[in-house]
């Protein structure tokens, strides 16, 4: 994996194809559906809610190493969201 000497971060980049609109909803998903947008329609959702939706869409890629630095308060919120989905 590439390493950024300035920031000390390790990262990887992947190019992905754009998903066609008709392919976005897959009723056969085994991990449950992510929560719907809950914004008031004025402005955008919070960074936390957007990130939580992305996390719930990619539960199959989640492992303990990726959560090792997440504060306990956030882990509890993530766990509750996983149980609701």
DSSP file (Angstrom, degrees, kcal/mol; ACC not computed):
  #  RESIDUE AA STRUCTURE BP1 BP2  ACC     N-H-->O    O-->H-N    N-H-->O    O-->H-N    TCO  KAPPA ALPHA  PHI   PSI    X-CA   Y-CA   Z-CA
    1    1 A X              0   0    0      0, 0.0    11,-0.2     0, 0.0     2,-0.0   0.000 360.0 360.0 360.0 142.3    0.0    0.0    0.0
    2    2 A X  E     -A   11   0A   0      9,-0.8     9,-2.1     8,-0.1     2,-0.4  -0.323 360.0-150.5 -64.5 148.0    1.3    3.5   -0.7
    3    3 A X  E     -A   10   0A   0      7,-0.2     2,-0.7    -2,-0.0     7,-0.2  -0.987   7.0-141.5-125.5 127.5    2.6    5.5    2.2
    4    4 A X     >  -     0   0    0      5,-2.8     4,-2.6    -2,-0.4     5,-0.3  -0.805   9.2-162.7 -90.1 112.0    2.4    9.3    2.4
    5    5 A X  T  4 S+     0   0    0     -2,-0.7    -1,-0.2     1,-0.2     0, 0.0   0.791  85.7  54.4 -66.8 -28.5    5.7   10.5    4.0
    6    6 A X  T  4 S+     0   0    0      1,-0.1    -1,-0.2    -3,-0.1    -2,-0.0   0.935 124.1  20.2 -72.0 -46.7    4.3   13.9    4.9
    7    7 A X  T  4 S-     0   0    0      2,-0.1    -2,-0.2     0, 0.0    -1,-0.1   0.670  95.0-127.5 -98.9 -18.7    1.2   12.8    6.9
    8    8 A X     <  +     0   0    0     -4,-2.6     2,-0.2     1,-0.3    -3,-0.1   0.553  60.5 142.2  82.7   7.1    2.2    9.2    7.8
    9    9 A X        -     0   0    0     -5,-0.3    -5,-2.8    -6,-0.0     2,-0.4  -0.578  44.6-144.6 -86.6 145.4   -1.0    7.9    6.3
   10   10 A X  E     +A    3   0A   0     -2,-0.2     2,-0.3    -7,-0.2    -7,-0.2  -0.900  31.3 166.7-103.3 135.7   -1.3    4.6    4.5
   11   11 A X  E     -A    2   0A   0     -9,-2.1    -9,-0.8    -2,-0.4     2,-0.3  -0.945  25.7-156.0-145.5 163.8   -3.8    4.6    1.6
   12   12 A X        -     0   0    0     -2,-0.3     2,-0.4   -11,-0.2    -2,-0.0  -0.990  12.0-149.4-139.8 149.8   -5.0    2.8   -1.4
   13   13 A X        -     0   0    0     -2,-0.3     2,-0.4     2,-0.0   -11,-0.0  -0.946  12.6-177.5-121.7 141.0   -6.8    4.0   -4.4
   14   14 A X        -     0   0    0     -2,-0.4     2,-0.5     2,-0.0    -2,-0.0  -0.999  20.6-138.1-136.0 139.9   -9.3    2.1   -6.6
   15   15 A X        -     0   0    0     -2,-0.4     2,-0.3     0, 0.0    -2,-0.0  -0.843  27.5-173.7 -93.8 132.4  -11.1    3.1   -9.7
   16   16 A X        -     0   0    0     -2,-0.5     2,-0.2     3,-0.0     3,-0.0  -0.922  24.3-112.1-126.1 152.5  -14.7    2.0   -9.8
   17   17 A X        -     0   0    0     -2,-0.3     2,-0.2     1,-0.1     0, 0.0  -0.504  39.2-101.9 -78.6 150.2  -17.4    2.2  -12.4
   18   18 A X        -     0   0    0     -2,-0.2     2,-0.4     1,-0.1    -1,-0.1  -0.538  37.8-121.6 -70.4 135.1  -20.4    4.5  -11.9
   19   19 A X        -     0   0    0     -2,-0.2     2,-0.1     1,-0.1     5,-0.1  -0.641  24.1-122.4 -81.2 130.7  -23.4    2.5  -10.8
   20   20 A X    >   -     0   0    0     -2,-0.4     3,-1.5     1,-0.1     4,-0.5  -0.435  22.6-116.0 -70.3 149.4  -26.4    2.8  -13.2
   21   21 A X  G >  S+     0   0    0      1,-0.3     3,-1.3     2,-0.2     4,-0.4   0.868 113.6  53.6 -55.6 -42.7  -29.6    4.2  -11.5
   22   22 A X  G 3  S+     0   0    0      1,-0.3    -1,-0.3     2,-0.1     3,-0.2   0.690 106.4  54.7 -70.8 -15.7  -31.6    1.0  -12.1
   23   23 A X  G <  S+     0   0    0     -3,-1.5    -1,-0.3     1,-0.2    -2,-0.2   0.499  84.3  86.2 -92.2  -4.6  -28.8   -1.1  -10.4
   24   24 A X  S <  S+     0   0    0     -3,-1.3     2,-0.6    -4,-0.5    -1,-0.2   0.879  81.3  59.8 -67.9 -38.3  -28.8    0.9   -7.2
   25   25 A X        +     0   0    0     -4,-0.4     2,-0.5    -3,-0.2    -1,-0.1  -0.819  60.8 175.4 -97.3 121.0  -31.6   -1.0   -5.4
   26   26 A X    >   -     0   0    0     -2,-0.6     3,-1.6     1,-0.1    -3,-0.1  -0.908  14.3-168.2-124.6 101.7  -30.9   -4.7   -4.9
   27   27 A X  T 3  S+     0   0    0     -2,-0.5    -1,-0.1     1,-0.3     5,-0.1   0.652  83.9  67.7 -65.5 -13.2  -33.7   -6.4   -2.9
   28   28 A X  T 3   +     0   0    0     -3,-0.1    -1,-0.3     4,-0.0    -3,-0.0   0.315  68.3 137.3 -89.6   9.7  -31.5   -9.5   -2.6
   29   29 A X    <   -     0   0    0     -3,-1.6     3,-0.4     1,-0.1     4,-0.1  -0.304  42.9-157.2 -56.3 134.3  -29.0   -7.8   -0.4
   30   30 A X  S    S+     0   0    0      1,-0.2    -1,-0.1     2,-0.1     3,-0.1   0.638  84.2  56.6 -90.5 -14.0  -28.0  -10.0    2.5
   31   31 A X  S    S-     0   0    0      1,-0.3    -1,-0.2    26,-0.1    -2,-0.1   0.307 109.5-106.4-102.7   9.9  -26.8   -7.3    4.9
   32   32 A X        -     0   0    0     -3,-0.4     2,-0.3    -5,-0.1    -1,-0.3  -0.027  43.0 -67.7  85.9 163.8  -30.0   -5.2    5.1
   33   33 A X        -     0   0    0     52,-0.3     3,-0.1    -3,-0.1    24,-0.1  -0.674  47.8-112.8 -92.4 144.2  -30.6   -1.8    3.5
   34   34 A X        -     0   0    0     -2,-0.3    19,-0.1     1,-0.1    -1,-0.1  -0.374  46.9 -88.6 -68.6 155.7  -28.8    1.3    4.6
   35   35 A X        -     0   0    0      1,-0.1    -1,-0.1    17,-0.1     3,-0.1  -0.302  45.8-108.3 -64.6 149.4  -31.0    3.9    6.3
   36   36 A X        -     0   0    0      1,-0.1    -1,-0.1    -3,-0.1     2,-0.1  -0.287  47.7 -78.6 -70.2 161.5  -32.7    6.4    4.1
   37   37 A X        -     0   0    0      1,-0.1    -1,-0.1     8,-0.0    13,-0.0  -0.399  42.5-169.0 -60.4 136.8  -31.6   10.0    4.1
   38   38 A X        +     0   0    0     -3,-0.1    -1,-0.1    -2,-0.1    -2,-0.0   0.141  38.8 126.5-117.7  18.6  -32.9   11.8    7.1
   39   39 A X  S    S-     0   0    0      1,-0.1     6,-0.1     4,-0.1     4,-0.1  -0.312  70.2-117.1 -74.7 164.1  -32.2   15.4    6.3
   40   40 A X        -     0   0    0      2,-0.3    -1,-0.1     4,-0.1     3,-0.1   0.490  52.0-104.0 -78.6  -2.2  -34.9   18.0    6.3
   41   41 A X  S    S+     0   0    0      2,-0.2     2,-0.7     1,-0.2    -1,-0.1   0.307  97.4 103.8  93.6  -9.2  -34.4   18.6    2.6
   42   42 A X  S    S-     0   0    0      2,-0.1    -2,-0.3     0, 0.0    -1,-0.2  -0.915  90.6 -25.8-108.1 108.7  -32.6   21.8    3.3
   43   43 A X  S    S-     0   0    0     -2,-0.7     2,-0.2    -3,-0.1    -2,-0.2  -0.384  95.9 -48.6  85.3-167.7  -28.9   21.4    2.8
   44   44 A X        -     0   0    0      1,-0.1    -4,-0.1    -2,-0.1     3,-0.1  -0.578  57.1 -93.6-104.9 166.9  -26.9   18.2    3.1
   45   45 A X        -     0   0    0     -2,-0.2    -1,-0.1     1,-0.1     2,-0.0  -0.257  52.3 -89.2 -69.4 163.4  -26.8   15.4    5.7
   46   46 A X     >  -     0   0    0      1,-0.1     4,-2.2     4,-0.0     5,-0.2  -0.338  33.8-113.6 -70.2 157.8  -24.2   15.5    8.4
   47   47 A X  H  > S+     0   0    0      1,-0.2     4,-2.5     2,-0.2     5,-0.2   0.875 117.1  55.2 -59.8 -37.9  -20.8   13.8    7.8
   48   48 A X  H  > S+     0   0    0      2,-0.2     4,-2.7     1,-0.2    -1,-0.2   0.926 108.4  46.0 -63.0 -45.3  -21.6   11.3   10.4
   49   49 A X  H  > S+     0   0    0      2,-0.2     4,-2.0     1,-0.2    -1,-0.2   0.885 114.1  48.2 -68.6 -36.9  -24.9   10.2    8.8
   50   50 A X  H  X S+     0   0    0     -4,-2.2     4,-2.1     2,-0.2    -1,-0.2   0.931 114.3  46.7 -65.4 -45.0  -23.4   10.0    5.3
   51   51 A X  H  X S+     0   0    0     -4,-2.5     4,-2.6    -5,-0.2    -2,-0.2   0.889 110.4  53.0 -64.6 -39.9  -20.4    8.0    6.7
   52   52 A X  H  X S+     0   0    0     -4,-2.7     4,-2.5     2,-0.2    -1,-0.2   0.903 108.2  50.1 -63.5 -41.7  -22.8    5.7    8.7
   53   53 A X  H  X S+     0   0    0     -4,-2.0     4,-1.6     2,-0.2    -1,-0.2   0.917 111.7  48.4 -61.8 -42.8  -24.8    4.9    5.5
   54   54 A X  H  X S+     0   0    0     -4,-2.1     4,-0.9     1,-0.2    -2,-0.2   0.907 111.0  51.2 -63.2 -41.9  -21.6    4.1    3.6
   55   55 A X  H >< S+     0   0    0     -4,-2.6     3,-0.8     1,-0.2    -2,-0.2   0.918 109.3  49.4 -61.5 -44.3  -20.5    1.9    6.5
   56   56 A X  H >< S+     0   0    0     -4,-2.5     3,-0.7     1,-0.3    -1,-0.2   0.790 108.2  54.4 -68.3 -27.0  -23.8    0.0    6.5
   57   57 A X  H 3< S+     0   0    0     -4,-1.6    -1,-0.3     1,-0.2    -2,-0.2   0.703 115.2  40.2 -75.1 -19.2  -23.5   -0.5    2.7
   58   58 A X  T X<  +     0   0    0     -4,-0.9     3,-1.6    -3,-0.8     4,-0.3  -0.151  68.3 131.9-124.2  38.4  -20.1   -2.1    3.1
   59   59 A X  G X   +     0   0    0     -3,-0.7     3,-1.4     1,-0.3    -1,-0.1   0.808  68.5  65.8 -61.1 -29.9  -20.4   -4.2    6.2
   60   60 A X  G 3  S+     0   0    0      1,-0.3    -1,-0.3    -3,-0.2    -2,-0.1   0.716 102.0  49.0 -66.4 -19.0  -18.8   -7.2    4.4
   61   61 A X  G <  S+     0   0    0     -3,-1.6     2,-0.3    -6,-0.2    -1,-0.3   0.432  87.8 109.6 -97.1  -1.3  -15.5   -5.2    4.3
   62   62 A X    <   +     0   0    0     -3,-1.4     2,-0.3    -4,-0.3    -3,-0.0  -0.577  40.8 167.0 -80.8 133.4  -15.6   -4.2    8.0
   63   63 A X    >>  -     0   0    0     -2,-0.3     4,-0.8     1,-0.0     3,-0.5  -0.900  49.2-101.0-138.6 171.4  -13.0   -5.8   10.3
   64   64 A X  H >> S+     0   0    0     -2,-0.3     3,-0.6     1,-0.2     4,-0.6   0.824 116.5  60.4 -65.2 -31.7  -11.7   -5.2   13.8
   65   65 A X  H >4 S+     0   0    0      1,-0.2     3,-0.8     2,-0.2     4,-0.3   0.873 101.1  53.9 -63.4 -36.5   -8.5   -3.4   12.6
   66   66 A X  H <4 S+     0   0    0     -3,-0.5    -1,-0.2     1,-0.2     3,-0.2   0.728 113.9  42.1 -72.2 -19.8  -10.6   -0.7   10.9
   67   67 A X  H X< S+     0   0    0     -4,-0.8     3,-1.3    -3,-0.6    -1,-0.2   0.405  84.6  98.8-103.1   0.9  -12.4    0.0   14.1
   68   68 A X  T << S+     0   0    0     -3,-0.8    -1,-0.1    -4,-0.6    -2,-0.1   0.772  89.4  39.3 -64.0 -26.8   -9.5   -0.2   16.5
   69   69 A X  T 3  S+     0   0    0     -4,-0.3     2,-0.4    -3,-0.2    -1,-0.3   0.377  88.1 112.0-104.3   4.3   -9.0    3.6   16.6
   70   70 A X  S <  S-     0   0    0     -3,-1.3     5,-0.1     1,-0.1    -3,-0.0  -0.628  75.7-109.7 -79.6 131.5  -12.7    4.6   16.7
   71   71 A X     >  -     0   0    0     -2,-0.4     4,-2.2     1,-0.1     3,-0.4  -0.236  24.2-117.1 -59.6 149.6  -13.8    6.1   20.0
   72   72 A X  H  > S+     0   0    0      1,-0.2     4,-2.2     2,-0.2     5,-0.2   0.836 112.8  59.2 -59.1 -36.1  -16.1    3.9   22.2
   73   73 A X  H  > S+     0   0    0      1,-0.2     4,-1.5     2,-0.2    -1,-0.2   0.921 109.6  43.2 -60.4 -44.1  -19.0    6.5   21.9
   74   74 A X  H  > S+     0   0    0     -3,-0.4     4,-2.7     2,-0.2    -2,-0.2   0.869 109.2  57.6 -70.2 -36.4  -19.0    6.2   18.1
   75   75 A X  H  X S+     0   0    0     -4,-2.2     4,-2.7     1,-0.2    -2,-0.2   0.895 105.4  51.2 -60.4 -39.1  -18.6    2.4   18.3
   76   76 A X  H  X S+     0   0    0     -4,-2.2     4,-2.2     2,-0.2    -1,-0.2   0.909 111.0  47.5 -64.4 -41.3  -21.8    2.2   20.3
   77   77 A X  H  X S+     0   0    0     -4,-1.5     4,-1.9     2,-0.2    -2,-0.2   0.895 112.9  48.9 -66.5 -39.6  -23.7    4.4   17.8
   78   78 A X  H  X S+     0   0    0     -4,-2.7     4,-2.3     2,-0.2    -2,-0.2   0.925 110.5  50.7 -64.5 -44.2  -22.4    2.3   14.9
   79   79 A X  H  X S+     0   0    0     -4,-2.7     4,-2.3     1,-0.2    -2,-0.2   0.903 109.4  50.5 -61.9 -41.7  -23.4   -1.0   16.7
   80   80 A X  H  X S+     0   0    0     -4,-2.2     4,-1.8     1,-0.2    -1,-0.2   0.898 110.5  49.9 -62.7 -40.0  -26.9    0.4   17.3
   81   81 A X  H  X S+     0   0    0     -4,-1.9     4,-1.4     2,-0.2    -2,-0.2   0.886 109.7  50.8 -66.0 -38.4  -27.2    1.3   13.6
   82   82 A X  H  < S+     0   0    0     -4,-2.3    -2,-0.2     1,-0.2    -1,-0.2   0.907 109.7  50.3 -65.2 -41.2  -26.0   -2.2   12.5
   83   83 A X  H  < S+     0   0    0     -4,-2.3    -1,-0.2     1,-0.2    -2,-0.2   0.852 110.9  49.8 -65.9 -33.4  -28.6   -3.8   14.8
   84   84 A X  H  <        0   0    0     -4,-1.8    -1,-0.2     1,-0.2    -2,-0.2   0.773 360.0 360.0 -75.0 -26.0  -31.4   -1.6   13.3
   85   85 A X     <        0   0    0     -4,-1.4   -52,-0.3    -3,-0.2    -1,-0.2   0.496 360.0 360.0 -80.8 360.0  -30.4   -2.4    9.7
